[in-house]
Amino acid sequence: VTVFTFDNKFSYVLKRTFVNNNNIKDILDTIDKIRPLGSTNIENALTNVKEYISELKDIFPNHVINHIFMTDGEATDGITDHNLLSSLVDNSVTNIFIGFG
């Protein structure tokens, strides 16, 4: 699992980590500390995730990659047009989008 956060900036919360019984509590504790901050730049997040997915596909060409994208709001920074944003999604992997708010 890899976890990123985004607002008007994009950053790693958890770099690619194998989840097991020894680290699941630490992973969940890390995720529980995520809080909304600045504006919502979905363009920047989708662009960075697409780049990361491309790297993963090169390193692990036989792996199944799933992308779960969660946001607490509407795009308020960067591209806000839904059609343009959808063009930034890597459709070669499973994408799940969840909106809160």
C-alpha positions, 0 to 999 in steps of 0.5 A, a space after each residue: 500500500 502507498 498513501 498520498 495526501 493532497 491539497 494544493 500540495 502532493 506528498 507521501 504519507 506512506 511509501 510503498 509498504 507491505 501490510 502485515 500483522 506487525 505493521 497494520 496498527 502503525 499504518 492505521 495510526 498514520 492514516 488517522 492523523 491525516 487532516 484537510 489543509 489547504 485548497 483542493 487541487 485534484 489535477 495535481 493529485 491525479 497527475 502525480 498518481 498517474 506518474 506513480 502508477 506508470 512507475 509501478 507498472 514498469 517495476 511490477 508489470 504482472 501486478 494488479 494495481 488498484 487506485 483509491 482516490 478520496 477527497 473531502 471537497 470540490 476542486 478549488 485549485 488547478 483544473 476544475 473541469 470534470 472532463 479534463 480531470 477525467 482525462 488525467 486518470 490512468 484507465 489501465 488500472 482499477 480506479 475507485 473514487 470516493 468523495 466526502 463532503 
